[in-house]
Amino acid sequence: MPSLIQARMASSAEMPAIFSDEALIAHALAFEAGLAQAEAECGVIPDSAAKAIGEAARSLKPNAKDLGEAAAHAGTLAIPLVRQLGEAVAAIDGGAAGHVHFGATSQDLADTALVLQLRDACALLQRDFARLATALATLTEKHRGTVMLARTLMQPALPTSFGVKTASWLIGIEDGLSRLSRESEHALSLQFGGAAGNLSALGDKGTEVAHRLAALLRLSLAPMPWHTRRDAMAGLGCALGILTGTLGKIARDLSLLSQAEIGEVAEPSGQGRGGSSTMPHKRNPIGSMVALAAATRAPGLTATLLSAMVQEQERALGGWQAEAPTLAALFETTHGAALALADAIGGLTVDSTAMRRNLERLNGLVLAERLMLALAPKRGRNEAHHAVEALSQRAVAENRHLRDLALDDDTVAAELSPERIREIFDPSTYLGSCEAFIGNALAVHRRRAGETKG
């Protein structure tokens, strides 16, 4: 039994339920009922047998603990579950029991049950990542013109806007949602190949039954069974890994910006949230913590799925069996991180005064590039660079604003008016294409949100 405390801290309340024993058993029985119905409709088994199998599958309530022990002994869930289902069918119609699981193999049941779980998991992820994207879009719109310090290689760089920073976060989420949609469309496919992947037990009815079963379960049908072709599972896992990495990037930025020495943002606080057991003054960024922990776990889980792609012949030993628990862990950690960041972004406190203060405390040095570019047309770039570098060194040594030194410098004054110098040192007028980039990001978000509603 996993630790419920640790599981809840790393995930959500809803996602683990999708990968619970109860959900797995229900999906496995849905596969068996659907298989019987499809085979009856295609003339493979009698209608009466399909009805008995469907009735038994709907009423059967196996003990998950006992079934788990039997599955561990058999090496697969299918063997003990099909045995119990057969016994339940025999109690309804003795002649129908021989038609249970007809033409299928254990992996057909296991993979299809997993795919049905993944369908529910993808829908839940899409819902809550959309909530995060909406929160980011709102934050971006609100702070289009909020000027702050850009930081490169962990050092002060140039002025930028908080809106363009959050727009970049938003685009990362939107790209991740698009990737998840593409990969889930590929992965949510019926598995039905029979013992060796060619449905030989069904004769010339194999593909007909497969099409009908896929329709009954509302799954797509791949061109052929994928028992040892695991690219779809790996692709879905990689999409989750990338999404979680994107969450980690956002969380890293938030945690750095929320450090007291910077103090530009703060996650929401409240009774019992983000405190310390020993230091009453602390306000810990809990949402960022959860997302960073998820981003630390995800690469290893994704690597497991990539490793599982190397499978033997028509049916493999050990590879595909590693996928289900790995995908469950990936979905759970990704969902927990998405919810944690959605709460953090939705309640984020943005201190625009601190952002401006952090810009100003550098005495205009972050606009040295702009001064150099203004002097370059007449002096040439190299000479302008040397001149501004010398002024910058004086600004640091004398603790003076670079603007004031430029105003006092006769050579600079000969080329630039006082008004132009003051304009150069106004960070709000040196934001380049921030507004255009923000518009692009919001357009991508609105388009995806509109398609989802449609």
C-alpha positions, 0 to 999 in steps of 0.5 A: 500500500503506497503512502497516502500522505506522500501520494497526496503531496505529490499528486491530486485527489482525482488522478490516483482514482483513475489508476486505482484497482477499482478503475482498472478492474472496471475497464478490464471487464468493459473490454471483456463485455465489449469483446463478447458483444462485438463477436456476437454482432460479427457472428463469432459467438452466439448472442445469448453468450454475449448477453450472459458475459455482459451481465456477468461483467457488469455485476462482478465485483472481484476483491482487489487484494485477492485479485492482485495476489493472484495476478502476481502469481500468474504474471498478469491480471487477465488470467485470474480475472477471466477465470472469475468472469468465466465462473460468473458467466457459467452461473448465468449460462453454462454454455456461454462460459467457453466464449469468454475472452475468445480470440483475445490474449492477456496483453489485449486486456491489459493494454486496452484497460490501460488505454481506457485509464489513459483516456480519462487521465488525459481528459483530466490533465487537459481540463486542469492545464487549461485552468493554468493556461487561463490563469497565465493569460489573465496574468499576462494581460494584466501585466503587459506593461509592468516593467521589470529586470530581465536576468540572463545567466543569473545576472541583471541584463536589460529591462523587460516586462513581466507580461512577456515573461508570463507570456513565455510561460503561457506559450510553453503550456500551450505548446505542451497541451498541443503535444499532449493532444497529438500524442494522446490521439495516437496512444488511445488506440484499441489493442487487439491482436490475439495470441501472436498479433494476427488474430488467427483464432478469429479466422477471417472475422478478426478485423471486423471484430476489431473495428466493432470492438473499437467502436464500442469502447470509443477508441481508435483502431491502429492499422495493426496490433501494437503488442511490441510497437510501443512508440505511442506509449513512449510518445505520450510519456515524453509529452508528459515529461516535457509538460512537467519540465515546462512546469518546472521552468515556471516554478524555478522562475517563481521561486527565484523571483519570490526570494526576499532579496528580490521580492517581486512576486509571492505565492498565495498564503493562508492559514497552514500554507507555506509556513515553517515548523520553526521559523514563523516569518517564512512564506514558502513557495509551495506551488513551486516546490511541488512542480519542481519535485515533479520536474525532478521525477519526470525525466527518470519515468520518461526514460523508463518508457523509452527503455521499454520500447526495445521489445522482443519479437511478437510479444515481449517479456518485461518491457510492456509490463513496466509501462502501466505503473510508470505512466500512472506515476507520470500522470499523477505527478504531472497533474499534481504539479499542474494543480499546484501551479494553477493555484500559485499563478491564480493567487500570485501577488506581483509587486511592481514597485519591487520590480522597478526598485530592482531596476533602479538600484543598478543605477541605469547600468542595465541601459548601458547597451541603449546608450552605446547604440545611441552613440554608435552611429557617429562614433562607431560601435567599438568607440561607443562601447569603450566610452560607455564601458568607462562611464559604467565603471565610474558609475559603479566606483562612484555609486552614481546613476549612469544617466547623470554621468552621461548628462555631465559628459561633454562628449556625450552631450555633444551628440545627444540632447538632455531629453534624449539621454533621459529617454534612453534611461527610461526602461519603459521605452526600451521593451522592443517587441514585448507587446507583439510577443504578448499579443502572439501568445494570447492569440495562441491561447485564445485559439486553443481555448476556442477549439476546446470549447468548440 
